[in-house]
Amino acid sequence: MQSPAAPADGFVRCLRELEERAGGFNLSPDAVHLACEIASLEPGLDPKRRLALIVLCVISLAALNQGSSRLPIGTREGRQALRQIAAELCGESSNAAGLGDVAGAIKSLLESGKASSVVGHDPDSYAPLLYLRPYVYHQRVYKAEVSLAQRLAATLRQQPLTVDQPQLQAALQDVLKRPPVRQGRALKLSDEQKAAVAAAASFRITVISGGPGTGKTSIVAAILRLFARIGVGAENIALAAPTGKAAYRMGEALEQMLGAVEEPDEHDAALRSERPEPRTLHRLLAYSPSRGRFRHHHNNPLSASVVIVDEVSMVDLDLMRALADALGVDARLILLGDEEQLPSVAAGAVFRNLIQVGAHLRRRGRGAEDHVRAASACGASVKLKRNYRVDEAQAAGQEILAFAQAINAGPPDEDSAPWLNGESSVIRRVSPDELAYRGVELLSAGAVDIDAFLDRWYTAQVQGDARMQSLAQSVYSVVESDALDRAESARLRPLFNYLQSARLLCVTRVLATGSERVNAVLHARAARQASKPPERFALLPGEPIMALHNDYARGLFNGDQGIVLTVRRTPSDRSFPAAVFPRQDAFKTFPLETLSGSVELCYAMTVHKAQGSEFHKVALIMPNEDLPLLTRELLYTALTRSRSSVVLAGEERLIRAAAGRKIDRHSGLAEHLIAALKTKP
């Protein structure tokens, strides 16, 4: 017979097991402690129900951590998933401890309403969790989804913009008549790109989706030129992206595109000298780290009448809500992104949800025409299909594009995947020495030690020739602003371009195949070449680095990529190591000792961090075992970072598994937005 103390003792053992198993859901033991604190808000529960409530909190945190904004626990599939997750978290310990079926106890707890201090059953309940059949939400996330949906719906319900169509068409024709020219070839807009540019000026909200290389930057440049011709000055346009790296690339590409217009008129000339500078969304909205909030909101909106945001697939729910809340009443919002890429790291799938809403409204007869799909009188979406990233004559680039599209379609079945079975141009290699770094090459992990591959990669893609090595070890002079002058910048540019041309991509930061270990291995290789002990020097001259945080005072942003160099201020000064980052045509330097904890090595980076970047060559290092993070979207994102070469270093079975696993984020934004549009204001 079980003693009265057994359930209490078993309860503690179950909590210990929860802590141990939380790591499998990418949670730290602190998540279990937080769940216990939340459950303590309901003091009258017996051990069985208390454990159920704690496990429910842990599962909700895991779902949020994986990007879902709600859990479909009330559906049949949701109940099956709940039972499986509860078993993985608790094992058999709950039954052994006399606490019974945890999944069943969670269902009973939700239906009975006996934890009302923690789980509310009404949208207006002020409780940490909400059970709004069939979904469990975090109350904060639910409010964010509804708030964003209502803000977007209010914009889409406004009167359509009054657009002088003859003036618009005349301005568009003038833009088309003066195309940018590169290498003697005019970069003319396709019909779908023309439609996107015209839509941006005609609708309050325009969503432009397309894969890498479909000309989204060309569209932004054309939009700026079109607005200049219809009287919207650069001072009234805001450009933004979710990361510093993406914002920098956007600005760099726009500068090149606007500078390539061979017959600029006065509008183009003004844009060249006064074009809006892309910023991170946090900087655009004037985020205050000390106050934890944005300075721009509905009571202090942005002054810009046009807001253009790139890489929107990376924007999470909270950030999009903040942006929507800060828009002026008559502002146009233009969103560009790739719905097939990895979604945001934090909760939400905003870009996909907006595309889903547009598709839903079009099916209800709101209107459709070639290229532009009118979701409402005030909103439209454009799907870009033609790829411009690679010249059609470049077979290697076309092979990568074709393989990425095949991955995106998924394997036809579990046993057969033509894109890996000789029906595509994927080339199998049995050793690192065979790699040609062209097209798509598959290097099986069973055929080679990963360290041997890394050694080959360092020799072929990092070390460089004698000139690159000399540039890496040179001492550079800086001016008073701690920037390299024009001559020194020109001297450094070849080395920077070389180091930025190739990158190793990893699925995780941790594990033997994660970016932390890969960077450590290559750092040790660089230290040996420099005859220095790697443990004494965290960073060496010539090594690539990446910023880890947004530092508004220095103008450094999470994801910015640079290089370590030796610099000095005057010929008579002592030289010192510095982190050097590109800034338009020049380079900005920061003493390395002032950036402790703010930068890290970047021989390798996670695929998530690589979003918004573009390289000539990449290698994706697969983990040694299947992980939930291995998804179709991750493979697609990794492949499309490259122009000419992709090496897949890993077991074929893992590539197949990833191609067959789509990210399944549970989000209510589309549903809330459709409901809000049906509701009269």
N, C-alpha and C positions, 0 to 999 in steps of 0.2 A: 504494500500500500504506500502511495506517495505521501511524503510528509508535507505539511503546509508550507514549509520554507522552500520546497522544490521549485515552484513557479518563479519565486523571486530570484533564487540562485540561477535558474535557467534564463531568466530575463537578462541578467548581467552577462552570462555566457553568450547569449545571442547578440548583445551589443558589441562584445569583443569581436565576434565573428563578422558583424557588420563592418567594423573598422577595418578588419583585415581584407574584406572582399570589396570594399568601396573603390580601391585602386583599379579594379577591373572595369569600372564605369568612369574612369578618369576623374575620380573624386579623391580628395584627401580625407584622412580620419576626421579632420575638422568639420567636414560636412555632416558626419554622424553626430558630433557634439552639437552642431547647430540644430539638427533635427530634434535632438533630445530637448533642447531649450524651447523650441517651438511647441513640442508636444506637452511640455510642462504647463502651457497656458490652459490646458484642460486637466485639472488636478484629480478629478474623481474617477479616473479610468482604472480598471483592473490591469494586471500585467499583460494579459493577452491583447486587450484593446490598445494599451499604451504602445506595445511593440508594433502593432499594426499601424498606428498613427505615425510612429517614428519611421517605419519602413516606407510608408506613403510619402513622407517628407523627403526621405533620401531619394526615392525614385523620381519625385518631381524635380529635385535639384539636379539629378543626373540628366533628365530630359532637357532641362533648361541649359545645362552645360553643353549638351549636344545640339542645341539650336532650336529645339521645339518650344513653342510658346504655350502649348496645352497638351494634355494626355487624354486620348480617347478611351478612358477606362470603362465607360458604360456600354461600349460596343462589344460584339462577340470577339472580334479580333483583339480589341483592347484588353478584354478579360483574359484571353489566352496569353497575351504578352505580359500582363500583370503577374499571372501565375508563374511564368517562366522567370521573370526578373526576380520575383520574390524568392523563388527556389535558389537562384544563383546567389542572391544576397544572404539568405539564411541557411541554405542547405537543408539538412534534416534536423538541425539543432533545435528548431522551435517545437517540432513534434516530440523530440527526445526530452525536451525540458517541460513537456506538459502544456505548451502554449498553443498547440494545434496549428491549423492551416492559416498561415499569415495572409495569403491572398484572399481567402474566404472572409477572414476577419476584416480586411480592408473594405471589401465590398459591403459587408454588413454595416460597418461603421459609417460609410458614405450614405447608404440608404436610410439608416435609422436616424441620422442627424444628431447622434450622441456626442459629437465632438464639435459642437457649434462654435466654440471659442477659437478653434483652429480652422475649421472648414465651414465656410458660409455657403448657403444654398440660394442666395439672391445676388444679382449683379451689384447691388448697392451695399452688400455686407462688408463690414470692415474687419476682415479676418485674413490671416496669411494666405490661405488657400480658398478657392471657390470651386464648388461642385455644381456646375451648370450642365445638367445632363445633355450629352453623355461625356462631357469633358471636365477634367480637373485643371484649373488654372492657378498660377500664382496671381494673387490679387493685383499686384503692381503691374504685371505683364498684361493682364486683361484690360486694365485701365489704359495702358499705353496703346494697345491695339485699337480699342474703341475710340480713343482720342484721335489717333492718326486717321482712322477711317472717317470720323466725322469732319475732320479738317479737310481731307481730300474731297469728301462728298460736297462740302460747302463750296469748294472751288469749282467742282464739276457741275454744280447746279446754278452757277452764276449765268448771267446773260453772255452769249458768245461775244468774243472780241470783235470790235468793229475794225475790219481790215480793208483798206483800199486795195482791192484786188488788181486793178490796172497798175497802180504804183508798185505793188509787190512783185508782179510778174515782170515789170520793166527792170526793177532792181535785181531780180534773180537772173534775168537775161544778161545784165551787165556783168554780174559775177561770173557767169558761165563764159562770157566773151573774153575774160581776162584770167585764164586758169594758171595755177602755179606750173612751173616748168622745171623738171629735173632731168639732168643728163640729156638735154635736148628733146625730152618727151613731155608733151602737155598732159597734165593730170586732170583729165576731164571727169566730171561727175556722171555716174550712171543714172538711169531713170529712178532707181530706188533711192539713191542718195539725193537727187533733186527733190523727190517727194518728201524726204525727211527734213530737208532744209526749209521747204515751203511750209510744212506742218509746224515746225518750231515757231514760225512767225504767225501762224493762224490759230493756234489753240493755246489754252491756258496751261494745260499739262500735256507734254509730248513724251512718250516712252519710245526710245530707239534701241532695239536689241540686235545684236549681231556678234558673231564670233571674232576672235583675234584676226586682224588683217582685213576686215570688211569695210574699212575706211571711215571709222567713227571719228577719228581726229580730223580727217579731211572735211567731214560734215561740220564739225565744230568751227573750223576755220571759215568755211563758207557761210555758216550762220552768223558769225561775227561780221563778215563783210556785208551780208544782206542787211542786218540790223543797222549798220552804219549808213547804208543807203536809204533807209526808210526813217531815219531821224532818231534812232536809239544809239546814243553815244557810248563809248567804251566805259565811261564813268558810271553808267547805269546798268552795266552787265557784271555779274559775279561768276567767276569760274571756280570750281571746287572739285575735290576728290577725297576719298576717305583716308588716304595715307599721304605722307610727305613724298614718298617715292612716286606714287601715281600722279600727284600734283606736279612734281618736277618734270616728269616725262610728258605730261600734258602741255606744260609751258614750253618745253624744249621742242616738241613736235609742232606746236602752233607757230613758234618763232621761225622754224625752218619753212613751214608751209607759207606763212605770210611773206617771208623774205624771198620766196621763189616766184612770186607773181612778177612776171617780166614787164608788164605794162600797167603798173599801178596807177590808179587815179588818186584824187586828193583824199578820198575815204580810206583807201588802202595805205597811203602814206601816213595818214593819221594813226591808223591801227598799228603800223610798224613801230611808231614811236610811243604810243600811248595805250597799247593793248592791255586789257585787264590781266593781272597776274594771278594764275591759279593758286589757290590756297587749300589747306586741309579744311574739312568741314568744321572741325573744332575751332580753327583760327577764324574762319568766316563768321561763325556764330559767336566769336569772342568768348571762348570757354575760360572760366576762372578756376584754376586748380584749387586755390585756397577756399573758394566758396562752393565749389562743386556744382556749378551751374553755368548756364550761358547768359551772356549779357543781352543777346538778341532773342526776343520771344514775341508773343502776340501784342504785348503792351509796348514793346520797343522793337518794331520789325526792321528787317533789312531795308536799306534805301534802294537797293537794286530793283529795277523793274524786270530784269531777266536774270534767272539763276540757272546755270548749266552745270550739271554734276556728272562726272565720268566715273567708271568702275562702280556703278551702283549695286552690282551684285554683292559687293563687299560691305554695303551699308546695313547696319542692323536696325532693329525695330526702334530702339530708343533714340538713335541718332537721326533716323528719318522723321520721327515724331518731332524732334527738336527743330529740324529744318522746316518742316511743314508749318510748325507753329510760328516760325519767324518770318514767313513770307508776307510781303505786303499784300493788300487787298487785290490789287490789279496786276500782281507780278505773274510773269510766265515762268513755269518750271519745266526744264528740259532734262530728262534723265537718260543716260546712255549706259549700257552694260551688256553682259553676256549671260543669259539665263542658264547656259549649260555649265558655267564655271562653278567652282566651290562657292557656296553661299557664305554669308558673314560668319565670323568666328562666334560672335555673340548671338543671342536668340533672334529668330525671325528669318523670313525668306521674302523680304519686301519686294524685290524686283520681280521675282517669279509671281508673287501674288498680284502685282499690278498688271502683269501680262495676262494672268488668269481672269481678272476682272474684265479687262478689255475684250477678251475672247467671249466671255459670258454675255456681255452687253451686245456684242456684234451678233451673236446667235439669236438674240431677242429682236433683231431687226433695226438696230440703231444706225445702220448704214455701213457700207463697205465699198471701197473702190480700189483700183490698182495701187499696190505698194502701201498706201496709207489706209489704215483701218480705223475708222472713226468710232471710238468707244462711246462718245456722247458729243453733244454740240460743243463742248469745251475741252474734250480730251481725245487724244489719238495715239496710235502706236504704229511703228514702222519696223518691219523685220528685214534686216540686211542679210543677203545670202551669198553674194559674190565676194570671193576672197582676193585681196590685193597684196597681202603681206609678202607673197613670194611671186617672182616672175614666173609666168607659165612655162618658160623655157628652162627653168631650174628644176630638174627632176627631183633632186633631194628634198626641196621644200614641198613639192607636190606629194611626195611619198609620205611626209610627216602629216600633211593636211588630210590625205586620204585615210591614213591609219587612225588619226584622231577622230575622224567622222565615223569610222568603223567601230572604234571603241565606244563612241557615244551611242551607237545603235545597239551595243551589247552583243554578247555571243549568241548565236542562234539557238544553242541548247547547251547542256552541261558537258557533253562529250565532244563537241565539235565547234571549233572557232576558225573559220577560213582565214581570218587575218593572222593566224599563227600557224597555219598548216600549209604553207607553200602557195596559197592562192593570192598572196599579196607580196609586196616588195620588202617585207621584213626579212632582214638577213640574220641568221643565227651565227654566233661566234662561240668558239669553245675556249678561247683564252684572251686575255686583255691585249696581247701583242697582235692579235688579228684585227683589232678595231681600226676602221678606216675613218671614223667620225664623219659619216655622210649618211643621210637618210635615217632610217630606223634600224637599229641593230639590237639584237637580243642576246645578252650575255648571261647564260644560265649560272645561278649561284652554285649549282652542284658541280660546275666544271672549273671553278676558280675561287680562290680565297679572295674575299673582299679587299683585304689589305694589299694584295697584289694588284688588283684593279686600281686602288687609290694611288699606288706608287706609279703606275702607268699613266694615270690621269695627271698627276703632278708633273711628270716629265713632258707629257704631250700638250697640256693645256694651261699649266700654271707657270712653270719655270721660265719659259720663253727663251729667246736667243740671247746672244751676248749683249745686244743693244738694250733689250728689255731689262736684263739683269743689271746693266750699268745704270739705267734710269732709276731702277728700284733702290740702288745703293747711293745715289747722288744726294748732295745737300742742296736744298732749294732756298732761295732768298725770298723773304716776305716783306711787304711794305707795311706802313704804319697801321693799316686796317687789318693786319694779320691775313691778308690775301696774297696770293701769288700775282705778280704783275703780268702783263700781257706776254712778255717773252718767256717767262718761267712757266706760265700756263700752257703756252704752245709747246714747250719742251716736254711737259708732263703728259699732255693729251694722249700721245700714242700708247704710253704705259697704261693709263687709266682705261682707254678703250680696249686694250688687250685683256686686261683683267676683268673687264665687264662683258667680254664676249662669250665667256663660258661659265657655267655654274653647275655644281652638284646639288640635286634636290633630294630631300629625304621626307619620309612620311611622318616621322616623329622627331622630337628633340632628343628623346632618351633612347635607350636600348643600344645594342651593339651597332646597329645601322642608322642610328639617329644623328642629327646634325652636330650635336655636342661632341660625340666621339669622333666623327669624321673630321671635324675641324681640328680636334686635338691630334689626330694622326698626321694630318697634313702640316700642322704647325711644327710637330716634331721633325717632319721631313725637311721643312724650311730651316729649322734650327740646325740640323745636321749640316746642311749645305753652307750655312753661315758660320759653322764651327762654334755654336753657342749652345749652352745647356737650355733646353726648352722650358724647364721648370723655373728658371730664373727670369725669363722674359716672356710675359704673357702675349706681347705683340711685338713683331719685328718689322723693320722697314721693308716695304714691298708687299706686305700682307693685306688682303682685302678685308674690310670691316663693314659693320652695319650698325646704325643707331637703334637703340632699343626703346627709347621713350620720346615723347614730344617735349622738346625744350624750346619754349617760345622765346625765351631771352636770347638764346644763341641762334635761333632759327634752324635748329636741328629737329627732325621729325622721325618718328618710328618708321623704320624701313629704309631710311636714307642709306645709300651705300657709298663708301669712300675707300681710302687707302692710307696706310701708315707710311710716313716719310720722315726723313731728317731735315729740319729747317733751321734757319738762323735769320735774325733781323738785320744785322749788318755784318760785313766781312770780318770785323773784329770781335763780334759776339760769339759766345759758345753756342754750338748747335744743340738742338734738343728734339726728341721725337714728337711728332704731331699727327693728329688725325686730319686728313685732308678730304674735303667734300666738294663736289662741283657746284658752282653757282653761276648759271647762265654761261658766259664765255670764259669765266675765270674759276679759280679754286679758292675756297676759304679754309684757313688752317685753325686748329684748336690744339693747344698744348695737351698732350696725351694724359698727363697727370691730373688734368682738370675734368677728365671724362671717365673717371673710375666708375665702373658699374653701368655706364651709359652706352658703351659700344661693345661689340663682340666680334670674333672672327667670322668671316663670311665666305670661306671657300665653299661651304655648304650651307643651305638654308632649307627650311621646311617648304613644302609646296604652298601652304597657306601664305607664308611670308613672300613667296615669289609672285603672287598675284599682282598684276600691274607692271611686272617687269618683262623684259624681252631680251633674249640672248641669241647668239648664233648657234651655240652648242649647249646642250644640257645632258646630264645623265641622272636618271631616277634610280636611286638605290632602294630596292625593295627590302622590307623587313624579313626576318628569318621565319616568321610565322604569320598566319592570317590575323588581321586586326580589323575591328569595326571601322577604323579610319580609312581602310582601303576601299575606295568607292570608284565608281565610274567617273564621277565629277573630278576626283583627285587625279586620276590618270589623264583625263581630258585636259585639265588645267596644266599639268606638268608638260604634256606633249606640246601644247600650243604656246608654251613660253619660248620655243625654239624656231629659228628660221631654217636651219640647214642640217642639224644633226641631233638625234636623240639616241642615247644608249639606255636600254632597260636592263639594269643589273639585278637579277633576281629570278626566283623560280617561276616557271611558266604557269604553274597551278595558281599562284597568287595573282598573276596578271588576269587570268581567267576569272578568278573569284571576284576581283575588283570590278572587272567589266560587267559582271552580272549583278552588282550590288549598287543600287541607286540610293542616294541620300533621301531619306523619307522624313522630312521635317513636318511636324504637325503644327499648323498655324491657322489662326482664325481671322487673319486680316482681310482676306478676300471676301469671306462670308460677312464680316462686319461692314465692309465697304459697300457691298451689294445691298445689304439691308438698309444702310444709311441713305443710299441713293433712292430707295423706294419710299423713305419717310419724308413727309412734307416738312419743310423747315418751320 
